[in-house]
């Protein structure tokens, strides 16, 4: 991979270790959106932030925190991987709107309004009825806009997503999902949602999680890049990026926490099933972060020019954060 190719992965949740950080460096990653929490409450979220502070201290030669968009270029210049943190649910603020500003100041750049289920803010994509954005949700969207916390609707249902886009004065993102036309998973998004994301100057991060792909773990790099090309035709080159959803070296217990949290006595299999309850087999062309050069090659072979490849691989993510993650002046 060319050293000039800025690369950002818009979603990973791995069993973080020095080995994984080194793999990111080897694969040319300049920044990654790392999931901080799924169902954790405020106190637990503070502990997760403490764990990241410790990682930044122990592995300061490899990684550094991204608290504002300009930190990505600073990390790149220093030869490090910048890490910006996000929540896959609204549990870190519980029912307290003041926690939006508190969490943003502590480094939480992105927050999903829901994770599959109905939340205090909006409706998740696994509910049978989509109730849309709640009264509390409207207030939180306004506050997230104010403090520069990016609204992520990756696990949200359609009405809730469209209402969030309409209510938000800043771009809304889907950090890790794919078009429904490519594979009809509950988590993938309709053309209407994709068009709305583009219209609000937001971004879609393409997922490489096999449950989101046609042919699952047998999805080819060629098919993946064709999906990207078709989506660019719909959304425009400036509104797409990567959000691979890589979950490396995680035990099945973490997968069960993601799917079940504390809300269910019965085992929920999410996008899997009782007969396919574990982690899916990894894609042969994206086994870990060292394989990011394969994506560059695949996009080139599909016919994207160098400027377009750079936008998809990372420039669009940096531009999105500049539009949506800078706090407004008081």
TANOR-V801818 format. One record per pair of residues at least 24 apart in sequence whose ideal C-beta (glycine too) atoms are under 10 Angstrom apart, sorted by the first residue. I is the first residue (numbers start at 1). GAP is how many residues later the second one is. Records with the same first field share a line. If there is no record, write none. Layout:
I: GAP / GAP
This chain:
1: 25 / 26 / 27 / 28 / 291 / 292 / 293 / 294 / 295 / 296 / 312
2: 26 / 291 / 294 / 304 / 307 / 308
3: 25 / 73
4: 302 / 306
5: 25 / 287 / 288 / 291 / 301 / 304 / 305 / 308 / 309 / 310
6: 24 / 25 / 66 / 67 / 70 / 304 / 305 / 307 / 308 / 309 / 311 / 312
7: 24 / 25 / 69 / 74 / 235 / 282 / 285 / 286 / 288 / 289 / 303 / 305 / 306 / 307 / 308 / 310
8: 24 / 25 / 58 / 64 / 68 / 73 / 74 / 76 / 197 / 233 / 234 / 235 / 305 / 306 / 307 / 308 / 309 / 310 / 312 / 313
9: 24 / 25 / 72 / 166 / 167 / 196 / 199 / 232 / 233 / 234 / 235 / 236 / 237 / 280 / 283 / 286 / 304 / 305 / 308
10: 74 / 76 / 100 / 142 / 144 / 163 / 164 / 165 / 166 / 193 / 194 / 195 / 196 / 197 / 231 / 232 / 233 / 234 / 235 / 304 / 306 / 307 / 310
11: 24 / 75 / 77 / 99 / 141 / 143 / 164 / 165 / 166 / 194 / 196 / 197 / 198 / 231 / 232 / 233 / 234 / 235 / 236
12: 71 / 164 / 231 / 232 / 233 / 234 / 235 / 236 / 276 / 277
13: 24 / 25 / 73 / 75 / 163 / 232 / 233 / 234 / 235 / 237 / 241 / 245
14: 232 / 233 / 234 / 235 / 236 / 240 / 274 / 275
15: 232 / 233 / 234 / 235 / 236 / 239
16: 35 / 36 / 39 / 43 / 47 / 67 / 232 / 233 / 234
17: 38 / 42 / 231 / 232
18: 37 / 40 / 41 / 43 / 44 / 45
19: 229 / 230 / 269
20: 39 / 42 / 43 / 61 / 226 / 228 / 229 / 268 / 269
21: 34 / 38 / 40 / 41 / 42 / 59 / 60 / 62 / 268
22: 37 / 40 / 59 / 267 / 268
23: 58 / 225 / 264 / 265 / 266 / 267 / 268 / 269
24: 38 / 39 / 56 / 57 / 59 / 222 / 264 / 265 / 266 / 268
25: 36 / 37 / 38 / 54 / 55 / 56 / 264 / 265
26: 262 / 263 / 264 / 265 / 266 / 267
27: 54 / 259 / 261 / 262 / 263 / 264 / 265 / 266 / 267 / 268
28: 53 / 261 / 262 / 264 / 265 / 268 / 285 / 286
29: 46 / 47 / 52 / 53 / 54 / 260 / 261 / 263 / 284 / 285
30: 36 / 42 / 43 / 45 / 46 / 47 / 49 / 50 / 51 / 52 / 283 / 284 / 287 / 288
31: 32 / 33 / 35 / 38 / 40 / 41 / 42 / 44 / 45 / 49 / 50 / 51 / 52 / 53 / 283 / 286 / 287 / 290
32: 31 / 34 / 49 / 50 / 51 / 52 / 53 / 210 / 212 / 214 / 257 / 285
33: 33 / 49 / 50 / 51 / 52 / 53 / 76 / 77 / 117 / 119 / 140 / 142 / 143 / 172 / 208 / 209 / 210 / 284 / 288
34: 29 / 32 / 47 / 49 / 50 / 51 / 52 / 76
35: 50 / 51 / 52 / 53 / 54 / 75 / 77 / 140 / 141 / 210 / 212 / 223
36: 47 / 48 / 49 / 50 / 51 / 52 / 56 / 67 / 70 / 71 / 72 / 73 / 74 / 75
37: 48 / 49 / 50 / 51 / 52 / 54 / 55 / 66 / 71 / 74 / 78
38: 49 / 50 / 51 / 53 / 74 / 77 / 78 / 117 / 216 / 219 / 220 / 221 / 222 / 223
39: 48 / 49 / 50 / 52 / 53 / 76 / 78 / 218 / 219 / 221 / 222 / 223 / 224
40: 47 / 48 / 49 / 51 / 52 / 217 / 221
41: 50 / 51 / 52 / 53 / 221
42: 49 / 50 / 51 / 52 / 54 / 57 / 60 / 61
43: 49 / 51
44: 47 / 48
45: 40 / 42 / 46 / 47 / 48 / 49 / 54 / 58 / 61 / 63
46: 46 / 56 / 57 / 60
48: 37 / 39 / 44 / 60
49: 36 / 43 / 54 / 57 / 58 / 59
50: 56
52: 31 / 33 / 54 / 55
53: 53 / 54
55: 28
56: 24 / 27 / 51
59: 24
65: 42 / 44
66: 41 / 43 / 255 / 259
67: 37 / 38 / 39 / 40 / 41 / 42 / 258
68: 39 / 41 / 80 / 253 / 254 / 257 / 258 / 259
69: 40 / 79 / 248 / 249 / 250 / 251 / 252 / 253 / 254 / 255 / 256 / 257
70: 248 / 251 / 252 / 256
71: 250
72: 242 / 245 / 246 / 249 / 250
73: 245
76: 238 / 242
81: 208
83: 24
84: 24 / 25 / 26 / 66 / 233 / 237 / 241
85: 24 / 25 / 26
86: 24 / 25 / 26 / 63 / 64 / 66 / 68 / 87 / 89 / 90
87: 24 / 25 / 26 / 28 / 62 / 65
88: 24 / 26 / 27 / 28 / 64 / 66 / 67 / 87 / 88 / 170
89: 24 / 25 / 26 / 27 / 28 / 30 / 32 / 35 / 66 / 169 / 172
90: 24 / 25 / 29 / 30 / 31 / 32 / 46 / 47 / 50 / 54
91: 24 / 28 / 29 / 170 / 171
93: 27 / 28 / 43 / 47 / 50 / 51 / 56
94: 26
95: 25 / 41
97: 39 / 42 / 43 / 45 / 46 / 47
98: 45
99: 41 / 44
100: 39 / 40 / 41 / 42 / 43 / 44 / 45 / 46 / 47 / 49
101: 42 / 43 / 45 / 46 / 47 / 48 / 226
102: 45
103: 41 / 44 / 46
104: 39 / 40 / 42 / 43 / 44 / 45 / 46 / 221 / 223
105: 42 / 222
108: 39 / 41 / 42
109: 39 / 40 / 41 / 43 / 212 / 215 / 216
110: 34 / 39 / 40 / 41 / 42 / 44 / 63 / 65 / 211 / 214 / 215
111: 29 / 33 / 38 / 39 / 40 / 41
112: 38 / 39 / 40 / 41 / 42 / 43 / 44 / 61 / 62 / 63 / 64
113: 24 / 27 / 28 / 31 / 38 / 39 / 40 / 41 / 42 / 43 / 47 / 48 / 51 / 59
114: 38 / 39 / 40 / 41 / 42 / 43 / 46 / 47 / 50
115: 39 / 40 / 41 / 143 / 144 / 146
116: 39 / 40 / 41 / 70 / 71 / 142 / 143 / 145 / 147 / 152 / 154 / 155
117: 38 / 144 / 146 / 147 / 151
118: 39 / 42
119: 36 / 37 / 41
121: 30 / 35 / 39 / 43
122: 29 / 31 / 33 / 34 / 35 / 37 / 38 / 39 / 41 / 42
123: 33 / 34 / 35 / 36 / 37 / 38 / 40
124: 29 / 31 / 32 / 33 / 36 / 62 / 63
125: 28 / 29 / 30 / 31 / 32 / 33 / 35 / 36 / 52 / 60 / 61 / 62 / 63 / 64
126: 29 / 31 / 60 / 61 / 133 / 142 / 144 / 145
127: 29 / 30 / 33
128: 29
129: 28 / 30
130: 26 / 27 / 28 / 29 / 30 / 31 / 32 / 33
131: 26 / 28 / 29 / 32
132: 25 / 26 / 27 / 28 / 29 / 30 / 31 / 32 / 35
133: 26 / 27 / 28 / 29 / 30 / 31 / 33 / 34 / 35
134: 26 / 29
137: 26 / 27 / 30
138: 25 / 26 / 29
140: 24
141: 24 / 25 / 26 / 27 / 28 / 29 / 31
142: 25 / 26 / 27
144: 24 / 26 / 28 / 180
145: 24 / 25 / 26 / 179 / 182 / 183
146: 24 / 181 / 182 / 184
147: 178 / 179 / 180 / 181
148: 173 / 175 / 176 / 177 / 178 / 179 / 180
149: 175 / 176 / 178
150: 25 / 52 / 53 / 170 / 171 / 173 / 174 / 175
151: 49 / 51 / 173
152: 24 / 50 / 51 / 53 / 91
153: 24 / 36 / 40 / 43 / 44 / 49
154: 33 / 35 / 50 / 51 / 53 / 89 / 91
155: 31 / 32
156: 31 / 33 / 37
157: 29 / 36
158: 31 / 32 / 34 / 35 / 38
161: 28 / 29 / 31 / 32 / 35 / 36
162: 28 / 30 / 31 / 34 / 35
164: 32 / 36
165: 28 / 31 / 32 / 34 / 35 / 37
166: 30 / 34
168: 32 / 34 / 156
169: 31 / 159
170: 30 / 31 / 32 / 150 / 153 / 154 / 155 / 156 / 158
171: 26 / 27 / 28 / 29 / 30 / 31 / 32 / 68 / 148 / 149 / 150 / 152 / 153 / 154
172: 24 / 25 / 28 / 29 / 30 / 31 / 152
173: 24 / 27 / 29 / 30 / 31 / 32 / 66 / 68 / 70 / 144 / 147 / 148 / 151
174: 28 / 29 / 30 / 31 / 32 / 33 / 69
175: 28 / 29 / 30 / 32 / 66 / 67 / 68 / 70 / 142 / 145
176: 28 / 29 / 30 / 31 / 32 / 33 / 36 / 66 / 67 / 68 / 69 / 70
177: 27 / 28 / 29 / 30 / 32 / 35 / 66 / 68
178: 26 / 27 / 28 / 29 / 30 / 31 / 34 / 35 / 36 / 46 / 49 / 50 / 53 / 65 / 67
179: 25 / 27 / 33 / 48 / 49 / 51 / 52 / 55 / 56
181: 33 / 46 / 49 / 50 / 53
182: 24 / 30 / 31 / 32 / 37 / 41 / 42 / 44 / 45 / 46 / 48 / 49
183: 24 / 27 / 28 / 29 / 30 / 31 / 32 / 33 / 36 / 40 / 44
184: 30
185: 24 / 26 / 27 / 28 / 29 / 86
186: 25 / 26 / 84 / 85
187: 24 / 25 / 58 / 83 / 84
188: 24 / 25
189: 42
191: 40 / 43 / 44
194: 37 / 40 / 41 / 45 / 46
195: 39 / 40 / 41 / 44
196: 39
197: 38 / 42 / 43
198: 33 / 36 / 37 / 38 / 40 / 41 / 42
199: 36 / 37 / 40
200: 39 / 123 / 124
201: 35 / 37 / 38 / 118 / 119 / 122 / 123
202: 33 / 37 / 118 / 121 / 122
203: 32 / 35 / 36 / 37 / 38 / 40 / 113 / 114 / 116 / 117 / 118 / 120 / 121
204: 24 / 27 / 30 / 31 / 35 / 36 / 37 / 38 / 39 / 112
205: 35 / 36 / 37 / 38 / 39 / 40 / 111 / 112 / 115
206: 25 / 34 / 35 / 36 / 37 / 38 / 39 / 89 / 106
207: 35 / 36 / 37 / 38 / 39
208: 34 / 35 / 36 / 37 / 38 / 74 / 75 / 77 / 78 / 83 / 87
209: 34 / 35 / 36 / 37 / 38 / 62 / 70 / 71 / 73 / 74
210: 35 / 61 / 69 / 70 / 71 / 72 / 73 / 76
211: 34 / 59 / 60 / 61 / 65 / 69
212: 33 / 59 / 68
213: 67 / 70
216: 60 / 64 / 65 / 67
217: 63 / 64 / 65 / 66 / 67
218: 63 / 65 / 66
219: 64 / 65 / 66 / 67
220: 63 / 64 / 65 / 78
221: 62 / 63 / 64 / 65 / 70 / 73 / 74 / 76 / 77 / 78 / 80 / 81
222: 63 / 76 / 79 / 80
223: 75
224: 59 / 61 / 62 / 70 / 71 / 74 / 75 / 78
225: 70 / 72 / 73 / 74 / 75 / 76 / 77 / 78 / 79 / 87
226: 72 / 76
227: 75
228: 67 / 70 / 71 / 74 / 76 / 80 / 84
229: 70 / 73 / 74 / 75 / 79
232: 70 / 72 / 76 / 79 / 80
237: 67 / 68 / 70 / 71 / 74 / 75 / 79
238: 70 / 73 / 74 / 77 / 78 / 81 / 82
239: 72 / 77 / 80 / 81
240: 68 / 71 / 72 / 76 / 77
241: 70 / 71 / 72 / 73 / 74 / 75 / 76 / 77 / 78 / 79
242: 44 / 50 / 53 / 70 / 71 / 72 / 74 / 75
243: 74
244: 39 / 42 / 45 / 47 / 48 / 51
246: 36 / 37 / 40 / 41 / 42 / 43 / 45
247: 32 / 33 / 35
248: 31 / 34 / 39 / 40 / 41
249: 39
250: 29
251: 27 / 28
252: 25 / 26 / 27
254: 25
255: 24 / 25
